[in-house]
Structure formats: C-alpha cells, structure tokens
C-alpha cells in the first residue's frame, strides 16, 4: 500500500475556480479537475519563472515530486485547451501559507 501524499505548501488560493470555453453551454462541457497544488506549481514555474528547485522548496516537496505535479498540471491544462473542456480548481492535499492558513492540510484534516 503506497504511503499517503505529503501535504504541500501553497501561497495562493484562487478566488476564481472555474474556467470554461466561451459560447459553449456548461451542460455540454466535460470538466478537468485541477488541484490547488497543481495550480500553485504552474503559478510558481510558469508565471513567476522560478527554477524547479526553488519551486520545490517553496512548496515543501522534493524536486522530483514538484516535477510530477507540474507535468500533471500542464497536461490537464493542455487537454482542456485543445479539447475544449472546462477547468475546475478544487481539492488536493495542501496547507495554505498565507496569514490565515495555519498548518492543517485542506481536505484531509491532518496536521502537516
């Protein structure tokens, strides 16, 4: 039995958590679920332009783990863009590093 994933540190919680192609009714769309830590990986690497080692340190994971999170996130975004699917951002195994974030994993209820 694999060990449970380590709680990841995120610095950003999105206010907007749903994106869909314009002009397509919601009921006709398939959805892709992007976790909060996957969004954080894209934000750190692609938006802030940080090196993977720095990104991994900020998320409190190993560099190979960060790479796996980033690859999964990019694949999901690419699939949504190319195939016209909606993106829903939710869930994951993370703790928020903001001023009200504390050190409790979201969605798992465990201490990090």
C-alpha positions as CSV (number, residue, x, y, z in Angstrom):
1,X,0.0,0.0,0.0
2,X,1.5,3.4,-1.0
3,X,2.1,6.0,1.6
4,X,-0.3,8.9,1.6
5,X,0.9,12.0,-0.2
6,X,2.7,14.7,1.8
7,X,0.8,17.9,2.4
8,X,2.1,20.5,0.0
9,X,2.5,24.2,0.9
10,X,0.7,26.7,-1.3
11,X,0.9,30.5,-1.1
12,X,-2.0,31.3,-3.4
13,X,-5.7,30.3,-3.1
14,X,-7.6,31.3,-6.2
15,X,-10.8,33.4,-6.0
16,X,-11.9,32.2,-9.4
17,X,-12.1,28.4,-9.5
18,X,-13.9,27.7,-12.8
19,X,-12.9,28.4,-16.4
20,X,-14.9,27.3,-19.5
21,X,-14.8,27.9,-23.2
22,X,-16.9,30.9,-24.3
23,X,-20.1,30.2,-26.2
24,X,-20.5,26.6,-25.1
25,X,-23.3,25.8,-22.6
26,X,-22.0,24.4,-19.3
27,X,-24.2,21.3,-19.6
28,X,-22.4,20.3,-22.9
29,X,-18.8,20.6,-21.4
30,X,-16.6,17.9,-19.9
31,X,-14.6,19.1,-16.9
32,X,-10.9,18.7,-15.9
33,X,-10.2,18.9,-12.2
34,X,-7.0,20.8,-11.4
35,X,-5.9,20.6,-7.7
36,X,-4.8,23.7,-5.8
37,X,-1.2,22.4,-5.6
38,X,-1.2,21.8,-9.4
39,X,-2.2,25.4,-9.9
40,X,0.5,26.5,-7.4
41,X,3.1,24.6,-9.4
42,X,2.0,26.3,-12.6
43,X,2.0,29.7,-10.9
44,X,5.5,29.3,-9.4
45,X,7.2,27.9,-12.5
46,X,5.3,29.5,-15.4
47,X,4.1,32.7,-14.0
48,X,6.9,33.6,-11.6
49,X,9.5,31.9,-13.7
50,X,11.3,30.3,-10.9
51,X,13.7,27.3,-11.2
52,X,12.2,23.9,-10.3
53,X,14.5,23.6,-7.2
54,X,13.2,26.9,-5.8
55,X,9.6,26.0,-6.6
56,X,10.0,22.6,-4.8
57,X,11.5,24.4,-1.8
58,X,8.6,26.9,-1.7
59,X,6.0,24.0,-1.9
60,X,8.0,21.9,0.7
61,X,8.3,18.9,-1.6
62,X,11.2,17.2,-3.4
63,X,12.3,18.4,-6.8
64,X,11.1,15.1,-8.5
65,X,7.7,15.5,-6.7
66,X,7.4,19.1,-7.9
67,X,8.2,18.0,-11.4
68,X,5.5,15.3,-11.3
69,X,2.9,17.8,-10.0
70,X,3.9,20.3,-12.8
71,X,3.7,17.8,-15.6
72,X,0.3,16.6,-14.4
73,X,-1.0,20.1,-14.2
74,X,0.3,21.1,-17.6
75,X,-1.2,18.0,-19.2
76,X,-4.6,18.8,-17.7
77,X,-4.5,22.4,-18.9
78,X,-3.3,21.4,-22.4
79,X,-6.1,18.8,-22.6
80,X,-8.7,21.4,-21.6
81,X,-7.5,24.0,-24.1
82,X,-7.1,21.6,-27.0
83,X,-10.3,19.6,-26.4
84,X,-12.5,22.5,-25.2
85,X,-13.1,21.2,-21.7
86,X,-13.8,23.3,-18.6
87,X,-11.3,23.6,-15.8
88,X,-12.5,23.3,-12.2
89,X,-9.9,24.1,-9.5
90,X,-10.6,22.3,-6.3
91,X,-9.2,19.9,-3.7
92,X,-5.8,18.5,-3.2
93,X,-3.5,17.8,-0.3
94,X,-2.2,21.2,0.8
95,X,-1.9,23.8,3.5
96,X,-2.1,27.5,2.8
97,X,0.9,29.5,3.8
98,X,-1.0,32.8,4.0
99,X,-1.6,34.8,7.1
100,X,-4.8,32.8,7.9
101,X,-3.6,29.4,6.5
102,X,-2.3,27.6,9.6
103,X,-0.6,24.2,9.2
104,X,-3.6,22.0,8.7
105,X,-4.0,20.0,5.4
106,X,-7.0,21.0,3.5
107,X,-9.4,18.3,2.6
108,X,-7.6,15.7,4.8
109,X,-7.9,17.2,8.3
110,X,-4.4,16.0,9.1
111,X,-1.5,18.1,10.5
112,X,1.2,18.7,8.1
